[in-house]
Amino acid sequence: MSQTRILALVGSLRAASINRRLAEAAVQTAPEGVEVTIYEGLGDVPFYNEDIDVEGSVPAAAAALREAVAQADGLLLFVPEYNGSIPAALKNAIDWASRPYGAGSTKGKPAAVVSASISQNAAKWAHGDTVKVLSVAGASVVESAHLHFGVIGQRFAEAHPRDDAEALTELAGVVHELVEAVRQSVDA
Ligand SMILES: Cc1cc2nc3c(=O)[nH]c(=O)nc-3n(C[C@H](O)[C@H](O)[C@H](O)COP(=O)(O)O)c2cc1C
């Protein structure tokens, strides 16, 4: 099989985001034949508005996101929790990628969700909402690839997740499960 392309979408836009660092660690775990790429530019995507979602004149940042999702074999989402739910930038990205209705680039796409927050709850509410939103958007959520990181402010205060052996093992497991789901969907 040719290279399996996994697109990572990070729900935190801040430069020092720990979710982003977890995504960077996941990039590093990709085995041969698998490429994990972090999508840059989620913060440039305008708020979804049906008035500007017009074939031929979709805003460039939204069109680029759709194209990147379409080109990916699987999606790997990294989700912090904002007020008990999914951050707006990530929800907005899924909304854009879910359209046109019934033919969006999320349709049938295997997707895994990793959540991470400073609380003990490990952003599980945001995780659950992201799974729901992805499912409604037509993605094929890979339940065996669920992963949660809690108290990340303390755990990753000193060390990047790529230097945390347990985190690397868990992230490698998520990438493995997602790639397996991609391969099964191709064989089906
Ligand atoms: C607007 C806002 C709302 C937040 N709400 C929650 C929350 O409901 N639950 C939680 O565990 N953390 C909450 N947090 C804290 C985040 O878990 C924390 O900022 C985390 O580090 C974000 O991930 P990042 O490091 O990838 O940016 C909130 C943070 C912000 C900025």
The ligand as a MOL file (V3000), in Angstrom:
LIG
                    3D

  0  0  0     0  0            999 V3000
M  V30 BEGIN CTAB
M  V30 COUNTS 31 33 0 0 0
M  V30 BEGIN ATOM
M  V30 1 C -11.7190 29.6670 27.4950 0
M  V30 2 C -11.1620 28.5020 28.2670 0
M  V30 3 C -12.0150 27.6040 28.8510 0
M  V30 4 C -11.5100 26.4890 29.5260 0
M  V30 5 N -12.3720 25.5670 30.0450 0
M  V30 6 C -11.8780 24.4100 30.5160 0
M  V30 7 C -12.7560 23.3460 30.8800 0
M  V30 8 O -13.9600 23.4460 30.7820 0
M  V30 9 N -12.1990 22.1950 31.3380 0
M  V30 10 C -10.8600 22.0320 31.4550 0
M  V30 11 O -10.4080 20.9680 31.8490 0
M  V30 12 N -9.9970 23.0230 31.1140 0
M  V30 13 C -10.4790 24.1900 30.6600 0
M  V30 14 N -9.6230 25.1820 30.2600 0
M  V30 15 C -8.1940 25.0190 30.4940 0
M  V30 16 C -7.5280 24.2050 29.3870 0
M  V30 17 O -7.6290 22.8510 29.7090 0
M  V30 18 C -6.0650 24.6040 29.2930 0
M  V30 19 O -5.9760 25.9670 28.8950 0
M  V30 20 C -5.2810 23.7110 28.3590 0
M  V30 21 O -3.9280 23.8920 28.5930 0
M  V30 22 C -5.5540 24.0110 26.9250 0
M  V30 23 O -4.7550 23.2320 26.0800 0
M  V30 24 P -3.4530 23.7980 25.3120 0
M  V30 25 O -2.2990 23.7370 26.2660 0
M  V30 26 O -3.3200 22.8340 24.1880 0
M  V30 27 O -3.7480 25.2020 24.8850 0
M  V30 28 C -10.1150 26.3130 29.6110 0
M  V30 29 C -9.2590 27.2520 29.0180 0
M  V30 30 C -9.7650 28.3100 28.3460 0
M  V30 31 C -8.8120 29.2760 27.6690 0
M  V30 END ATOM
M  V30 BEGIN BOND
M  V30 1 1 1 2
M  V30 2 1 2 3
M  V30 3 2 2 30
M  V30 4 2 3 4
M  V30 5 1 4 5
M  V30 6 1 4 28
M  V30 7 2 5 6
M  V30 8 1 6 7
M  V30 9 1 6 13
M  V30 10 2 7 8
M  V30 11 1 7 9
M  V30 12 1 9 10
M  V30 13 2 10 11
M  V30 14 1 10 12
M  V30 15 2 12 13
M  V30 16 1 13 14
M  V30 17 1 14 15
M  V30 18 1 14 28
M  V30 19 1 15 16
M  V30 20 1 16 17
M  V30 21 1 16 18
M  V30 22 1 18 19
M  V30 23 1 18 20
M  V30 24 1 20 21
M  V30 25 1 20 22
M  V30 26 1 22 23
M  V30 27 1 23 24
M  V30 28 2 24 25
M  V30 29 1 24 26
M  V30 30 1 24 27
M  V30 31 2 28 29
M  V30 32 1 29 30
M  V30 33 1 30 31
M  V30 END BOND
M  V30 END CTAB
M  END
